[in-house]
């Protein structure tokens, strides 16, 4: 396999940063209890580590590698330093797709209820659900990130979704 030029490597790394930066930041912020500063540091260190990696070695598994490195970095940071700030859950604002103020208010209420119920799930279920729905990772990739089995990922996702459905129907 030919060695990529420095320019090609920089372009490839830039594309990967553009593609994964927001997903990793949301994931890291959630893992760090809402600490945006810590999440930004973890994502930055993840991409710095990516710069040192042989990208051909990661072919076809960049996403799980990035999420696993980011996860490890957040956990390491939590062990060594206390959080600098805690913020409340933030729900993505897609109000532009709503028809009017009443629909937006109803949608916003539903999102707040869902976020509240999601925060009550066990942390492992929250993590696999976010990796699946927000990051779009496959079961195999989630298993690689979290260090569990594919079957365990399936069980965790099933339990999380079942619990959310039951709680949303009851409220």
C-alpha positions as CSV (number, residue, x, y, z in Angstrom):
1,X,0.0,0.0,0.0
2,X,1.5,3.4,-1.0
3,X,2.4,5.8,1.8
4,X,0.0,8.8,1.8
5,X,1.6,12.2,1.4
6,X,1.6,14.6,4.4
7,X,-1.0,16.7,2.6
8,X,-3.3,13.8,2.1
9,X,-2.9,12.7,5.7
10,X,-3.8,16.2,6.9
11,X,-6.8,16.3,4.7
12,X,-8.0,12.9,5.9
13,X,-7.5,13.9,9.5
14,X,-9.4,17.1,8.9
15,X,-12.3,15.1,7.4
16,X,-12.4,12.8,10.4
17,X,-12.4,15.7,12.8
18,X,-15.3,17.3,10.9
19,X,-17.2,14.1,10.8
20,X,-16.8,13.0,14.5
21,X,-16.1,16.1,16.5
22,X,-19.7,17.0,17.5
23,X,-20.7,13.4,18.2
24,X,-17.6,12.9,20.4
25,X,-18.2,16.1,22.2
26,X,-21.8,15.3,23.0
27,X,-20.7,11.8,24.1
28,X,-17.9,13.1,26.3
29,X,-20.0,15.8,27.8
30,X,-22.6,13.3,28.8
31,X,-20.0,10.9,30.2
32,X,-18.4,13.7,32.2
33,X,-21.7,14.7,33.9
34,X,-22.2,17.8,31.7
35,X,-18.7,19.2,32.1
36,X,-18.1,20.9,28.8
37,X,-14.5,21.9,29.5
38,X,-13.6,18.3,30.4
39,X,-15.4,17.0,27.4
40,X,-13.6,19.4,25.1
41,X,-10.3,18.3,26.6
42,X,-11.1,14.7,26.2
43,X,-12.1,15.1,22.5
44,X,-9.0,17.2,21.8
45,X,-6.8,14.5,23.3
46,X,-8.7,11.8,21.3
47,X,-7.9,13.6,18.1
48,X,-4.3,14.2,19.1
49,X,-3.9,10.5,19.6
50,X,-5.5,9.9,16.2
51,X,-2.8,12.1,14.7
52,X,-0.2,9.7,16.1
53,X,-2.0,6.6,14.8
54,X,-1.4,4.7,11.6
55,X,-4.8,5.3,9.9
56,X,-4.5,2.3,7.7
57,X,-4.5,0.2,10.9
58,X,-7.9,1.7,11.8
59,X,-9.5,1.2,8.4
60,X,-13.1,0.3,8.8
61,X,-13.2,0.9,12.6
62,X,-12.4,4.5,13.1
63,X,-15.7,5.4,14.8
64,X,-15.4,2.7,17.5
65,X,-11.7,3.5,18.0
66,X,-12.5,7.2,18.5
67,X,-15.3,6.6,20.9
68,X,-13.3,4.1,22.9
69,X,-10.3,6.4,23.2
70,X,-12.6,9.3,24.2
71,X,-14.4,7.2,26.7
72,X,-11.1,6.1,28.3
73,X,-9.9,9.6,28.4
74,X,-13.0,10.9,30.2
75,X,-12.9,8.1,32.7
76,X,-9.2,8.8,33.4
77,X,-9.9,12.5,33.8
78,X,-12.7,11.8,36.3
79,X,-10.4,9.7,38.4
80,X,-7.7,12.4,38.6
81,X,-9.7,15.7,38.9
82,X,-13.1,16.8,40.1
83,X,-15.6,18.2,37.6
84,X,-15.2,21.9,36.9
85,X,-18.8,22.6,36.1
86,X,-22.1,20.7,35.9
87,X,-24.9,21.7,33.5
88,X,-28.4,20.4,33.1
89,X,-29.4,18.1,30.3
90,X,-29.7,19.9,27.0
91,X,-32.1,18.8,24.4
92,X,-31.2,19.4,20.7
93,X,-33.4,22.1,19.3
94,X,-35.1,21.1,16.1
95,X,-37.9,23.5,16.5
96,X,-37.5,24.7,12.9
97,X,-39.3,21.6,11.8
98,X,-42.4,22.4,13.9
99,X,-45.5,24.1,12.5
100,X,-46.0,26.7,15.1
101,X,-45.7,27.8,18.7
102,X,-48.2,25.3,20.1
103,X,-46.5,22.4,18.3
104,X,-43.1,23.6,19.4
105,X,-44.3,23.8,23.0
106,X,-45.7,20.3,22.8
107,X,-42.6,18.9,21.2
108,X,-40.4,20.7,23.7
109,X,-42.4,19.2,26.6
110,X,-42.1,15.7,25.1
111,X,-38.3,16.2,24.7
112,X,-38.0,17.3,28.3
113,X,-40.0,14.4,29.6
114,X,-37.9,12.0,27.5
115,X,-34.6,13.6,28.7
116,X,-35.8,13.3,32.3
117,X,-36.6,9.6,31.8
118,X,-33.4,8.9,30.0
119,X,-31.4,10.4,32.8
120,X,-33.1,7.9,35.2
121,X,-31.8,4.9,33.3
122,X,-28.7,3.1,34.6
123,X,-25.5,4.7,33.2
124,X,-24.6,1.7,31.0
125,X,-28.1,1.8,29.3
126,X,-27.8,5.5,28.8
127,X,-24.3,5.1,27.2
128,X,-25.3,2.3,24.8
129,X,-28.5,4.1,23.8
130,X,-26.6,7.3,23.0
131,X,-23.9,5.5,21.1
132,X,-26.6,3.8,19.0
133,X,-29.0,6.7,18.5
134,X,-26.7,9.8,18.6
135,X,-23.5,8.4,17.2
136,X,-25.0,5.8,14.9
137,X,-22.6,3.1,16.0
138,X,-23.4,-0.6,15.3
139,X,-23.9,-3.1,18.1
140,X,-20.4,-4.5,17.4
141,X,-18.9,-1.0,17.5
142,X,-20.7,-0.2,20.8
143,X,-19.4,-3.5,22.2
144,X,-15.9,-2.5,21.2
145,X,-16.2,1.0,22.7
146,X,-17.7,-0.2,26.0
147,X,-15.7,-3.4,26.4
148,X,-18.8,-5.7,26.5
149,X,-20.2,-8.3,24.2
150,X,-22.5,-7.6,21.2
151,X,-25.2,-9.6,23.0
152,X,-24.9,-7.5,26.1
153,X,-25.2,-4.3,24.0
154,X,-28.5,-5.8,22.6
155,X,-29.8,-6.6,26.0
156,X,-28.9,-3.1,27.3
157,X,-30.5,-1.4,24.4
158,X,-33.7,-3.5,24.6
159,X,-34.0,-2.9,28.3
160,X,-33.4,0.9,27.9
161,X,-36.0,1.2,25.2
162,X,-38.6,-0.9,27.0
163,X,-38.1,1.1,30.2
164,X,-38.4,4.4,28.3
165,X,-41.6,3.3,26.6
166,X,-43.1,2.2,29.8
167,X,-42.2,5.4,31.6
168,X,-43.3,7.7,28.8
169,X,-46.6,5.9,28.6
170,X,-47.1,6.3,32.3
171,X,-46.5,10.0,32.4
